[in-house]
């Protein structure tokens, strides 16, 4: 079978589509035939060797996101032929999803949204779980206000839609004027590119997806979660009673089921910028690196 492998760190040229042996599921695992995946910032950084000192060394198969068809359901309660989505924490498990056949823990797999094609479904797991788990950590109550910094990005755009589906009042900080319309159309009551336009200490919670450090916007006693690990930790706001955290995504089948349910209700709409065949994975990474994306870069098998 085919798998996207790297033997060394570097640019897109280090990506190779190699022939490897087929995996076999063990107890509590599911064998999935891949239909599509997507490129995330962590994939780009892993390929380049830019994660940090603790990252595993090549050779490795890359990929976190997966949409596919169950081949062997084991004891999972799924059935052969079911269309599913999944996220593998590739850095922790060593199980990349950019392969024709993938074995994952049953707890990391959920039925795919009914009305999304495989490329659309494959764009949900990693950014969707990052958004969902961060919102759960912020634990907003009815009537509280949320600011999403980076509300038009892959994670922020899904967080905006999830928050609105939960009835949360959301404002948006985006980086470009062209993104304002997206934020407003997807439920932001107020959207701006100017941090100075945000109400001082006006939000019970802030979800920062790109390192905006809009700390002046969070109310005393509020919560601030950042997933912009490249920007460093959130400044210490404990003197104001603000709880801060840097979020880390985890495998979460229940979270995937929640995302799929929102998509099935029309409340969560993924965005696909472009689709590349597996054999063109280098070109897919080059597209990702150029930026200016209108959605996720997907890879079809």
Backbone torsions as a table, in degrees:
resi	resn	phi	psi	omega
1	UNK	NA	164.1	-179.4
2	UNK	-91.7	146.4	173.2
3	UNK	-149.7	145.2	176.6
4	UNK	-87.3	115.7	-174.1
5	UNK	-121.3	154.4	166.4
6	UNK	-124.3	139.7	175.2
7	UNK	-101.2	-15.4	178.1
8	UNK	-154.9	163.2	176.9
9	UNK	-79.8	152.6	177.0
10	UNK	161.6	-160.2	179.3
11	UNK	-76.3	-174.4	-179.0
12	UNK	-55.1	-23.6	-179.9
13	UNK	-64.8	-15.5	179.0
14	UNK	-82.4	-8.7	-179.5
15	UNK	-77.4	129.0	177.7
16	UNK	-129.6	139.7	170.9
17	UNK	-91.8	106.6	-173.0
18	UNK	-111.0	158.0	172.3
19	UNK	-89.8	125.7	-179.3
20	UNK	-132.7	167.0	178.9
21	UNK	-71.4	153.3	179.8
22	UNK	-77.2	137.4	179.1
23	UNK	-78.0	158.2	176.9
24	UNK	-122.7	130.7	-178.6
25	UNK	-72.6	146.7	173.0
26	UNK	-106.0	-170.5	178.4
27	UNK	-58.1	134.5	178.1
28	UNK	75.2	14.3	-177.6
29	UNK	-119.9	160.8	-177.8
30	UNK	-126.4	136.2	175.5
31	UNK	-98.5	124.8	-173.4
32	UNK	-124.9	134.3	170.9
33	UNK	-89.5	120.9	-174.4
34	UNK	-71.0	138.6	170.2
35	UNK	-109.8	-35.0	-178.6
36	UNK	-161.5	159.7	172.4
37	UNK	-145.2	-171.1	-178.9
38	UNK	-147.9	159.4	178.4
39	UNK	-97.6	129.7	177.3
40	UNK	-117.1	161.2	176.6
41	UNK	-52.6	-35.8	-179.4
42	UNK	-65.4	-32.3	176.9
43	UNK	-66.4	-42.8	178.8
44	UNK	-62.7	-44.0	-178.6
45	UNK	-69.7	-37.7	178.9
46	UNK	-63.9	-47.1	178.8
47	UNK	-56.9	-39.7	-177.6
48	UNK	-81.7	-9.5	-177.1
49	UNK	75.2	30.3	-172.4
50	UNK	-107.7	18.4	-179.2
51	UNK	-78.3	-43.4	-177.1
52	UNK	144.3	179.1	-172.9
53	UNK	-66.1	-25.0	-174.2
54	UNK	-90.0	0.4	-176.2
55	UNK	-72.8	148.8	177.3
56	UNK	-66.2	159.1	-179.1
57	UNK	-99.0	151.7	173.7
58	UNK	-62.4	162.8	5.6
59	UNK	-78.2	151.6	178.4
60	UNK	-158.9	157.7	170.0
61	UNK	-96.2	131.7	-175.9
62	UNK	-92.2	173.9	173.3
63	UNK	111.4	135.6	177.7
64	UNK	-114.8	-39.3	-174.6
65	UNK	-88.5	152.7	178.8
66	UNK	-155.7	135.0	163.6
67	UNK	-126.4	131.6	-175.8
68	UNK	-166.6	-166.5	-175.6
69	UNK	-121.9	131.6	-179.3
70	UNK	-67.4	128.7	175.0
71	UNK	-99.5	-46.3	179.4
72	UNK	-133.9	112.6	-175.8
73	UNK	-86.0	-13.5	-176.6
74	UNK	56.0	-133.1	180.0
75	UNK	-102.8	21.7	-171.4
76	UNK	-73.6	-19.2	-172.0
77	UNK	91.7	-12.6	170.9
78	UNK	-77.6	174.4	179.2
79	UNK	-129.7	149.1	173.7
80	UNK	-56.2	134.1	-177.3
81	UNK	97.4	-14.9	177.0
82	UNK	-64.5	137.4	171.4
83	UNK	-86.5	131.5	-172.3
84	UNK	-135.5	163.9	167.6
85	UNK	-122.6	156.8	-178.2
86	UNK	-159.0	158.8	170.4
87	UNK	-130.1	128.4	173.9
88	UNK	-105.8	129.2	174.3
89	UNK	-78.3	81.7	-167.7
90	UNK	-57.7	-37.5	-178.4
91	UNK	-67.4	-33.1	-178.3
92	UNK	-86.4	-38.4	-173.9
93	UNK	-95.8	-20.4	-174.8
94	UNK	74.5	8.9	-177.4
95	UNK	-105.3	96.5	177.0
96	UNK	-79.8	151.9	-176.2
97	UNK	-98.4	-1.7	-179.7
98	UNK	-87.0	70.1	-179.0
99	UNK	-153.9	154.4	-178.9
100	UNK	-61.8	-37.0	178.2
101	UNK	-126.8	135.2	-176.4
102	UNK	-133.4	134.4	173.0
103	UNK	-105.9	126.5	179.0
104	UNK	-135.7	158.0	173.4
105	UNK	-61.9	139.0	-178.7
106	UNK	-57.1	-31.0	-178.4
107	UNK	-69.7	-10.2	180.0
108	UNK	-100.9	9.0	-171.0
109	UNK	-124.1	145.7	175.8
110	UNK	-147.3	157.7	174.8
111	UNK	-60.5	140.3	-178.4
112	UNK	-74.3	155.1	172.5
113	UNK	-57.5	139.9	-173.6
114	UNK	-65.4	-37.8	-168.9
115	UNK	-102.9	8.4	177.0
116	UNK	-101.6	138.2	174.2
117	UNK	-73.5	168.3	-175.1
118	UNK	-58.3	-37.4	-178.8
119	UNK	-68.4	-39.2	176.1
120	UNK	-65.2	-44.5	-179.8
121	UNK	-62.8	-35.3	-177.2
122	UNK	-70.0	-15.8	179.3
123	UNK	-85.0	-5.3	-174.8
124	UNK	-86.3	-41.3	-163.4
125	UNK	-57.4	-62.4	-175.1
126	UNK	-66.0	-55.0	179.7
127	UNK	-65.3	-35.1	179.7
128	UNK	-65.9	-44.6	178.5
129	UNK	-67.8	-36.7	176.8
130	UNK	-59.5	-45.0	179.0
131	UNK	-65.8	-48.6	-176.0
132	UNK	-62.8	-47.7	-177.4
133	UNK	-67.4	-33.4	177.6
134	UNK	-68.9	-41.5	177.0
135	UNK	-65.1	-38.1	176.6
136	UNK	-61.9	-39.6	179.8
137	UNK	-66.3	-35.6	179.1
138	UNK	-70.8	-25.4	171.4
139	UNK	49.8	57.7	-179.7
140	UNK	-74.0	137.5	176.4
141	UNK	-96.2	158.8	176.6
142	UNK	-54.5	134.5	179.6
143	UNK	93.2	-13.5	177.8
144	UNK	-81.7	156.3	-176.7
145	UNK	-108.4	141.1	-178.9
146	UNK	-122.2	137.3	168.5
147	UNK	-109.5	128.9	172.8
148	UNK	-108.7	117.8	175.3
149	UNK	-92.3	120.4	-173.3
150	UNK	90.5	37.5	-171.4
151	UNK	-74.5	-1.5	176.5
152	UNK	-110.3	1.6	177.7
153	UNK	-80.9	-177.8	-177.3
154	UNK	-61.1	-49.7	179.3
155	UNK	-75.6	-48.1	-176.6
156	UNK	-63.3	-37.6	179.0
157	UNK	-64.9	-38.3	176.2
158	UNK	-72.0	-38.8	177.8
159	UNK	-60.9	-39.6	177.7
160	UNK	-59.8	-45.4	-178.9
161	UNK	-69.1	-39.9	178.8
162	UNK	-64.7	-45.4	-179.4
163	UNK	-60.9	-43.0	179.2
164	UNK	-66.1	-36.5	177.5
165	UNK	-63.6	-27.2	178.0
166	UNK	-87.2	1.1	179.1
167	UNK	80.3	19.8	-178.8
168	UNK	-87.3	137.3	175.3
169	UNK	-77.7	121.7	-171.9
170	UNK	-125.5	135.7	165.8
171	UNK	-111.4	160.8	-172.4
172	UNK	-130.1	135.4	168.1
173	UNK	-112.3	122.3	-179.7
174	UNK	-123.7	168.3	-172.9
175	UNK	-94.8	-19.6	-176.5
176	UNK	-135.5	148.8	178.8
177	UNK	-57.3	-34.1	-178.5
178	UNK	-63.7	-17.2	-177.6
179	UNK	-91.7	-9.9	-176.7
180	UNK	-61.9	-40.8	-177.8
181	UNK	-63.5	-41.3	178.3
182	UNK	-58.9	-47.6	-177.4
183	UNK	-60.8	-43.3	-179.5
184	UNK	-68.0	-41.7	-178.7
185	UNK	-65.9	-23.3	-178.2
186	UNK	-104.6	18.2	166.1
187	UNK	113.1	-1.5	178.1
188	UNK	-69.3	128.0	177.8
189	UNK	-71.4	-31.5	179.3
190	UNK	-143.4	136.6	179.8
191	UNK	-136.9	138.7	-178.7
192	UNK	-151.1	159.3	170.8
193	UNK	-101.2	-2.7	-172.6
194	UNK	-109.7	108.6	178.6
195	UNK	-56.7	-28.6	-179.2
196	UNK	-69.6	-16.3	179.3
197	UNK	-83.5	-6.9	-179.6
198	UNK	-78.9	144.0	178.6
199	UNK	-65.8	132.0	179.8
200	UNK	-63.6	124.8	179.7
201	UNK	52.3	39.6	-173.3
202	UNK	-97.3	0.5	-174.3
203	UNK	-125.9	137.0	176.3
204	UNK	-69.5	-26.9	-178.9
205	UNK	-149.1	147.9	175.3
206	UNK	-128.1	131.6	173.7
207	UNK	-113.3	112.1	-174.1
208	UNK	-105.4	115.1	-176.9
209	UNK	-101.5	-8.0	-176.6
210	UNK	-138.3	15.0	177.3
211	UNK	82.5	36.5	178.8
212	UNK	-72.6	-27.8	-177.3
213	UNK	50.4	51.6	178.3
214	UNK	-82.7	56.3	-172.5
215	UNK	-70.7	-24.8	178.4
216	UNK	-69.8	-14.5	-177.3
217	UNK	-86.3	-16.9	-176.4
218	UNK	-85.8	137.0	-178.5
219	UNK	-71.8	154.5	172.6
220	UNK	-56.8	134.3	-178.0
221	UNK	81.6	7.3	-177.6
222	UNK	-88.1	-165.1	-178.3
223	UNK	-130.6	144.5	-179.0
224	UNK	-139.3	116.1	177.9
225	UNK	-117.9	131.6	176.2
226	UNK	-120.4	140.7	171.4
227	UNK	-114.3	9.9	179.9
228	UNK	-86.5	70.8	-174.7
229	UNK	-61.9	-27.8	-179.9
230	UNK	-67.8	-19.9	-178.4
231	UNK	-89.3	-8.1	179.5
232	UNK	94.1	178.4	-176.8
233	UNK	-69.8	154.9	175.2
234	UNK	-68.4	139.9	176.5
235	UNK	-55.3	150.4	-179.7
236	UNK	-68.7	116.6	179.8
237	UNK	-114.6	18.5	-175.3
238	UNK	-62.9	-26.7	178.5
239	UNK	-63.4	-23.1	177.1
240	UNK	-99.8	5.7	-179.9
241	UNK	75.0	17.3	-179.3
242	UNK	-89.6	126.8	176.0
243	UNK	-87.1	125.7	-178.6
244	UNK	-118.4	151.9	178.6
245	UNK	-157.5	150.3	169.5
246	UNK	-103.2	117.1	-174.3
247	UNK	-78.7	143.3	175.4
248	UNK	-127.0	126.4	-177.1
249	UNK	-73.6	149.7	177.5
250	UNK	-133.0	158.0	174.5
251	UNK	-62.0	139.8	-167.9
252	UNK	-164.2	88.3	179.4
253	UNK	-62.6	-37.5	178.9
254	UNK	-64.1	-39.5	176.8
255	UNK	-64.2	-39.0	176.6
256	UNK	-63.3	-37.3	177.7
257	UNK	-64.6	-37.8	177.1
258	UNK	-65.5	-42.4	177.5
259	UNK	-62.0	-43.4	179.9
260	UNK	-63.2	-39.4	179.1
261	UNK	-64.5	-40.0	177.4
262	UNK	-64.7	-40.9	177.8
263	UNK	-64.4	-40.8	179.6
264	UNK	-64.5	-28.1	178.4
265	UNK	-87.4	1.1	-179.9
266	UNK	77.3	15.8	-176.3
267	UNK	-97.9	-6.5	-178.2
268	UNK	-137.8	115.7	-176.1
269	UNK	-120.5	110.7	177.3
270	UNK	-72.5	160.8	178.8
271	UNK	-123.0	129.2	179.8
272	UNK	-113.7	120.4	178.2
273	UNK	-78.1	-45.5	-174.7
274	UNK	-162.7	158.3	-178.7
275	UNK	-128.6	129.9	179.7
276	UNK	-121.6	146.5	172.3
277	UNK	-69.6	155.8	-178.4
278	UNK	-55.8	-39.3	180.0
279	UNK	-65.9	-14.9	178.8
280	UNK	-104.9	28.3	-175.1
281	UNK	-62.8	-30.5	176.4
282	UNK	-64.0	-44.6	177.9
283	UNK	-63.1	-34.7	177.3
284	UNK	-62.6	-42.5	178.3
285	UNK	-67.3	-35.8	177.1
286	UNK	-64.6	-40.3	176.0
287	UNK	-62.6	-44.0	178.7
288	UNK	-58.6	-42.7	-175.4
289	UNK	-69.6	-26.8	-179.1
290	UNK	-69.6	-22.7	178.3
291	UNK	74.5	-167.2	-176.4
292	UNK	65.3	29.9	-174.4
293	UNK	-72.3	145.5	175.9
294	UNK	-102.9	15.5	-177.5
295	UNK	159.9	-160.0	-177.0
296	UNK	-86.7	151.2	170.9
297	UNK	-91.2	118.6	-176.5
298	UNK	-105.5	155.7	177.4
299	UNK	-123.6	124.3	-178.1
300	UNK	-104.0	140.3	-177.9
301	UNK	-96.2	NA	NA
